[in-house]
Structure formats: structure tokens, C-alpha cells
Amino acid sequence: MLSYPATIPLSSRTLNDLADRIRQHRNQHRSRWRRLDPGRQALLALAHLRNGDTYTRLAAGFGIGVATAWRYVREAITLLAAAADDLAAAMARIRAVAFAILDGTLIPIDRVADQRPYYSGKHHRHGVNVQVIADAAGRLVWASPALPGSVHDLTAARTHGIIDILTSADVMTFADKGYQGAGGTVRTPFKRHRHRLRLSRRQKAVNKAHAKIRACGERAIAALKTWKVLAKLRCCPRRATTIVQAILVLHHVETGRHAR
């Protein structure tokens, strides 16, 4: 079998943070001897999450079994996800922004036995729906737990209580046409319908300005999807929330906005 060196586009700060979490976890549980030390286990998990390397490739590269690679990655993801903020905790940062941008994205998955709830008619593929909140600069602030891909963005936002909590905090929020009717402090563009066949010049100007603001939110989704494991999840869809939460913690560590 051939092997080659590879890089992970992350800083040593992220590696050290994850290694410290693993080391602390091992000390608390008085873990027995492991095949990989905390630093190597952290590197293994980051290679999977950031580069999307499969367990088979990781096992060969780190000289361990496939089952061991799977167990080490799962352990690291669980530790990270436990440190993720829920929406109420994230509001401390959201309240400080000039305004927020709300958008939804579909994380593709493999087909599952009960596949109908996970099929998105909008994207014509199977996946899970994740709601993303970004600040005015397009920086990722928070990502929601995953729901089946068939769930509409507005329904997902209401299910997570996003609209209510943003409104109660009086945070002006910009969203696309999929959130029409959200109410509260959520602002959506004007939309043509049977009682409004054409938009006025003022409405078109408002929509243009709205689109420029909302476009910044695409940066947050792009930042989330730089973690290649999200290119297509090949695990149980119920694991999607844990993986997204783990990535959110790593993203904030990497950008220097996460305090342990």
C-alpha cells in the first residue's frame, strides 16, 4: 500500500485544544494505555472532520485498526459536542452584533431505510436541515441541531425557537424568502404573488439592498462546509447534530472566539 504526507488547513491552536480535551477526559476516567496519545488522536479526528478522510484511510495512515479509528474519532466528536453552546448561550454573542443573518442549509447524507423524511424536494436529494446564524460580517455564530431534510426552513427555525428568541432579544434578523411570514424581528424580501404581480421600484431597491446584506450569510455556510466531512455524511443521520456541534466548537477555537 502506498502512503503520502498530507496537510490539514488548521492551526496548532485547534490541535492543542482538542488534545487537551482528550487528555483531560482520559485522566478523569483513568483510561488505560491507548494506541495513540492525545495529540495523535486529536490529529486523527481533525483529519476526518476537516479533510473528510475515511476510517480506512485513517487506520492505514496511523497504523491502527479501522474499528479503533472509528472509536477514537467518535470519542473526540462527543467531547467537542458536549462543549457546544445552545442558542440561549450563544445569544450573549448574538446580542452584541449589529444585526443577524439567518439561513438554512442541507447537509447531504447517504440514503437510509426510512428515507422519505430526509428527502428535500427543494434540493432533490437526501439530507438534514441545519439552521445557521451569522453576524453582520458573515462570521458563523451558531448552527442548529439537524432536522430531516424535508423540513422547511421556516418550520425548522420555529422548531428550534430561533425566531422567538431573536425577537425577544430585539435582534434585527435578515432572511431569504423561505422565511416569509416569520414575523417578529425577522426581515424578508418582498415577494410577488397573485395580489402583487409586479414589485414597485422602491420594493425592488429594498430587495436589492436586502440581498447584499443576506449574501454575507453565505460566508458562514461556506465556513461550515469547509469541514469536508459535511460534503456527505456517511453515518446515521441522528449523528449529524453531534458532528455539527463538534465542528462549531472547532470553528470557534480556530477563529479565536471560543473560551473554555
N, C-alpha and C positions, 0 to 999 in steps of 0.2 A: 504494500500500500504506500502511495506517495503522500508526503505531507509538505506543507509550506507555511511560512510565517504570515501572520495577518495582524491587522491593527483594529482597534475599537475606538471610534471617534468620541472619546470621553476623557475627562481629566482624571488625574490621580486622586483628586479630592473625592470623586464619586466612588472610586475603587476602595479608598481607605474608609469611607463612611460605611459602605456595605460590609467590608471586612470587620470593622469594629462591632457592627450589629451581630454578625455571625459569631465572633469571638465571645461577646458578652452572653449570647444565647448558650453557647457551649459551656461557659463557666457556670452559668446559673443551673444548668441541668447536669453538670459534671459529666459531660459527654466523654465517652471512651475514645480511644485512638481512631482517627479518621484517615482515609487515603489521601485527602487533600487538606492542607492547612487553611485557615480562614481566608487568607489572601488569594489563594488559588481557587477556592470555592467561589469567592466573590467574582473573580475573573471569569470563571466558568459561567456563572449566572448572567453577567453582563454581556458575554459573547452570545448567549442565547437571546437575550432581550433586545440588545442593540443591533446585532448583526443577523439575527434570525437563524443562527446555526442550529442544525438538528441535533438531537441527542446522540445519534450515531456518530456524527462528525465530531461532536464534543468528546464523546467517550474515547474515540481514537486519538484525538489530539492531546487529551490529558492523561491517557494511559489508564483509564478506569472502565468499568462495565457500563453498558447502556442504562441499566436499572439504577446504578449508583449516580450517574449523571442526572437522570430524571429526578431522583430523590434530592440531590443537592440543589438543583435549580428550584424545585418546588419549595424546599425549606427556605431558601433565600427570598423567594417571592412572597411567601407567607409572612416572614419577618418584616419585609418592607410594607406590605399592605396594612399590617397592624399599626403602622405609624402614619398612615394617610389621614388627612383631615376630612371630616364630613362637611356638609355645606354650612352648617351652623358655625363650625370652627373657622372655615375659610372666609366667612363674612367679615372677619377682622381686616383682611386684606381688601376684600371687595368694597367695603365702605370707604376705603381710602382712595379709590380710583375716581377719576372724573366721571366716567360712565362705564358700563359693562357691555360686552357683546355676547349674545347667546346664540349658539348654533348647534346643530346635531350632525353626527357623522355615523356612517355604517362601518363596522369592523367586520370584514368577511370571515366566514367560518366554513369548515367542512360540513357537508350535509350530515344530518343526524336522523335518528329513527323518527322522531316527532318533528319533522322539518317544516310543517306548514306555518307555525308561529314565527319562524325565523326567516321566512321569505319576505324580502322587501319588494313590493310592487314598484316602488319609485326607482330603485337601483337594479331591479331584475336579477337579484342574487340573494343568497342566504347570508345572514349576518346578525350582528347585535347592534342596537341603537345606543350610542353614548352621547350625552349632552355635555357641551363644553362651554365654559365661561372664560372669556378673555378680557384683559383690561384695554384701555384706550390705545396702547402701543401694540396690541396684538399678542401680548405675552400670556401664556397659558396660566390661569389661576386655579381652575378646578375642573375636574371631569367627573361625571356622574357614574353611579353603578350602571351596569349594562342591562338593557331590556331586549326582548326579542325584536328582530329587525322589522317585523310587521307593524310595530307600534309607531304611530305618527309622532312627529317631533313635538307638537303641542301637547299631545296626551302624555308623552314622556316627561316633558317639563312640569306638567301638573302633577304627575305621579310622584316625582321627586320633591315636590313642593318648592320648586325653583322660583316660580312666578310670585307666589305668596311671600316668600322670604325676601326677595329683591324689592317687592313693593313695600313691605313693612319697614325695610331699611331705607326706603326712598332713594333707591339707586336707579338712575335712568339707564334703561337697557335697550339696545338696538338688536333687532332680529329680522329674519327674512319673512317672506310671505307665508311660509309654513306655520307661522305663529299668529296669523290673523285671528283676532278675537281673544287674544290672551288677556288683554286688559291690564289694569294696574299701571306700572311704570314702564311696561314693555312697549316699544315703538316699532311699528312695522310699516313698510312702504304702502302707498296707495295701490289698489288693485282694481283692474277693470272687472265689471260684472254686468249682468243683464240690465241693471238700472243705471250703470255708468259705463257706457260703451266706449267712451273716449276720456282720456285724462286731460285736464286743463294744463296750460303752460306752467302754472305755479306748482301743480301736483307733480309734473314731470321733473321740475327743478328740485323739488323736495326729495323725490325718489333718487335722483342722481346724487345728491348730497348724502342721502342715507346709504346708498350703495358704497360710496367711498369710505364711509365710516365702518360699515359692516365688513368690508373687504379685509380690514385688519384682523378680523376674527379668523380668517382662513389661515393666518400665520400660526395661530395656536393649534389648529387641527394639524397643520403641516408639522409642527414641532412634535406633536403626539405621535404622528405616524413616521417620524424618523427612526422610531424603535421598530425595527423590521419584523419583530415577532407579530406585530399587528397587521402585517401585509395580508396574512391569512392565518387565523387561529386554527391549529390542528389538535385541539383538545376539547373537552366537554364545554359547551357554551356557558355552563354555570361557573366555570373558572375565569371567564372573561373579566368579571368585576375585580377579582383579586389581582389579575395581571395589570389591568388599567390603573388600579390604585398603587401598585408597586412602581409602575412607570412614572406616575405622577410624583411620587416621593423622590425617585431618582432624578427626574427633571428639575425639581426644585433644588435638590442638592447640587446638581451640575450648574445651575444658574445662580447659585449662592443665595437662594431665597427660602431655604428651609432651616429652621432652628430646631435642634434636637432637645 
